[in-house]
Amino acid sequence: MRGPNFLAVAALGIALWLAPLPVPATEAPPGLASLQAFAPGPGPDVPFAAEKRASAVRLAALGFGARAGLTRRAWEIGTMLDRHGPKLSAIYRFGDLVLREDGFTVLPPVLAETRRAFRLEPAGTRAASARRVLSILEPARLVSAAPHWRDWLERSWLPAEPPASVLFPRNAREDARWRRLLAEGWAEGTALADDIFAADLDRLNRTFEGVVLWHRLNRAGMLTAPGVEIERAGVSGHERLMRIGAASARIARPARFELDAGRWAPPAEGGR
């Protein structure tokens, strides 16, 4: 199992923390070869002790490579998503799943289901099992519009900023080490981009499947719908602002499980 390089991850974490908010990339970020060939302009010659310089160069190269690898891989993932956008939109049809109430939009609760659950006490004297365990992961909430898969999967980052020119290699030996550290950091950055995408995809699927499950159970009478209260005001405001036909909404009653199985509509458990 590949272990992450601590310095590369630490350097990348600092870079991401200090970076501005992500913005969409208009063109492909540079690849590893371009990164390794990059040469900075002239800069101040700051004296370094040999050991301190070696440590600073290592951290700079790993961080530069990791951030550039993350940016490039995130761009590649975004390009792939754009290519498959129509298919993804046909799969993740949140517009068919939201609830609409007098002009307001509600995203139903996100549910989770576990089958054949088993729990054993540490002492081994008691155990419990259940054929199905259902839970509400996220309550219903008001949204301005139906969610879109891009809300979960689209990410992009600002270009990697090169370190100070004094940290770039000065001779062939340093250049070989610099290229190796850039490649090491690059690998960590691309792996992190893949991990972020996998986590985002998991969150998207959890939300989508959880809302679909709510619809199934609600139709079966196993779970109530969230209650939305709407208040209307004919005219409101003050001397410099007037609202006509204003309305406000709030979720007054959260969705709840119906524990009386006699009230469930057949099929009680989604046809099983």
Stockholm file with secondary structure:
# STOCKHOLM 1.0

chainA/1-272         MRGPNFLAVAALGIALWLAPLPVPATEAPPGLASLQAFAPGPGPDVPFAAEKRASAVRLAALGFGARAGLTRRAWEIGTMLDRHGPKLSAIYRFGDLVLREDGFTVLPPVLAETRRAFRLEPAGTRAASARRVLSILEPARLVSAAPHWRDWLERSWLPAEPPASVLFPRNAREDARWRRLLAEGWAEGTALADDIFAADLDRLNRTFEGVVLWHRLNRAGMLTAPGVEIERAGVSGHERLMRIGAASARIARPARFELDAGRWAPPAEGGR
#=GR chainA/1-272 SS CCCCCHHHHHHHHHHHHHSCCCCCCSSCCCCHHHHHHCCCCCCCCCCCCHHHHHHHHHHHHHHHHHHHHHHHHHHHHHHHHHHTHHHHHHHCCGGGTSEEETTEEEECCEEEEEEEEEEECTTSSCEEEEEEEEEEEECCEEESSCCCTHHHHCCCCCCCCCCCGGGSCCSHHHHHHHHHHHHHHHHHHHHHHHHHHHHHHHHHHHHHHHHHHHHHHHHTTSBCCCEEEEEEEEEEEETTEEEEEEEEEEEEECCCBCCCGGGCCSSTTTTC
#=GC SS_cons         CCCCCHHHHHHHHHHHHHSCCCCCCSSCCCCHHHHHHCCCCCCCCCCCCHHHHHHHHHHHHHHHHHHHHHHHHHHHHHHHHHHTHHHHHHHCCGGGTSEEETTEEEECCEEEEEEEEEEECTTSSCEEEEEEEEEEEECCEEESSCCCTHHHHCCCCCCCCCCCGGGSCCSHHHHHHHHHHHHHHHHHHHHHHHHHHHHHHHHHHHHHHHHHHHHHHHHTTSBCCCEEEEEEEEEEEETTEEEEEEEEEEEEECCCBCCCGGGCCSSTTTTC
//
